[in-house]
Amino acid sequence: MYRSRLKGSLDRHALAYLSSMDEDASLLPYDIIGSEAHSIMLYEQGLISKDELASILEALESAKGISADELRSMKERYEDVHEALEAYVISRAGIDAGGKMHTARSRNDQVTLDLRMKVRDDITAIEYATLDLINTLLSRARECIDAIMPMYTHLQHAQIGSLSHYLLAYADMLFRDIDRLESCYSRVNLSPLGSSAIGGTSLPVNRERVASLLGFAGIVENSIDATSSRDFLLEFCSSLCMIMLDLSRMAEDMMLWSSSEFNYIELPDELTSTSSVMPQKKNPCPLELMRARASTMLGLLTAMMGIVRSLPSGYNRDLQEGKRIAIDAFKIAYDSLLMMRAIVSDLRVKRDNMLNAAEKSYAIALDVAEQLVQRGIAFRRAHRLVGALVAYAYEHNKVLRDLGIDEVMAVLDRLDEKGLAEVVSSILRDTDPATSLSRRASRGSANPTEQKRMIDAREESSREYRARISAREARLNDALTSLQESVSRFVKCM
Ligand code: ARG
């Protein structure tokens, strides 16, 4: 449609190579309403007549019914959805009216407008999916305050903990993921339209009006910035990448914990696969794919950064590749959030095995040492003493609680700490995993009362987050509904 300067039509292979029609399918709805808002502004500014506006809007409304098949057939004729939609409007409204739609606009401001509108919706969808996962983590955490288990550092038993504490940690990480997306939203939610190709236009457009018709909070002011920049996409992809990193670490824990060696949790059958040859197998395939897709996501983010790096200012066709990246990144993160939620919601917690591991563990050692500190012993002395007791117990295949007073005495004797044998022995006797948790006193610890307080607070936060996101969503919907009402009024005038 644009090739009057060029001889002949675009080579078939070149068209296929540079077409963005595949990824543009998801941009079509945004291209349509963006064009409607732009056309209404053109009319309000006296750049097109009311009749011309009505014909354009009628054509755009009918474009909402373009089927996937029709879109596929357009792929053979057009480079992208912008060209296809304009051609469609011209074919229905005629060149004199339809040919005015692209006044004071370029595909460069148009494509980033579409992307910003899509990313805006994607952020909202991801935020809701993340909140849903958080709520599931919170309700499982409430059930699991007393699900005692060893906590690991270096993958070695570290301290006694509870499953709720672990689940709450991920809820907090996911809240921060939403914070990042919310902040990103404020930079995405600005309209680039009216920038033209790079330098603005001599026609009397009203950029703020288009922005407000489309529910944007404002405009990207500088027309070079508006058409050249993709930092909003980088931010979006990097926020999604953080989500995937969180999910991938959870996935790794769950794969370990569902192994026969740990045997702490069991994944629901419906969410696992088996082997074609080993009949006994129950493979955590969704978790494995989540781990792999976190890597894919890293690749997408790196690719996006690579595209922008050293790109000359202004629009370059390289930027087209970013659309595919944003679409893929959204799909990976969204699907993974849903998958993780299903897994967390249905996994079976094998409390006895967890407790058994905690009871057999030396992860109680720090609690024992702290009991000595409570009795006035210097922490370094307590650490040395308990370390020696652990070494003895380990050699004799016992847990700390099983050490008799004679054994304690013998160990302490070697350390010149014989006078503490009585007190150490009594501490060992009355320190078990449950008391160890109830004695935790620091804020944010695994103490059951602290766990309850944290769960209550997070449930309250989650309600606040949801209310904030849905108020933002409602504001956008109000703007788009009134845009639709204006469109319908103009079309009726025809
Ligand atoms: N298909 C292009 C993209 O997705 C649209 C913008 C093309 N602009 C241009 N000047 N060639 O990025």
Boltz pocket constraint, residues with backbone or C-beta under 6 A from the ligand:
constraints:
  - pocket:
      binder: B
      contacts: [[A, 18], [A, 20], [A, 79], [A, 80], [A, 81], [A, 82], [A, 107], [A, 108], [A, 111], [A, 315], [A, 316], [A, 317], [A, 319], [A, 320], [A, 321], [A, 323]]
      max_distance: 6.0
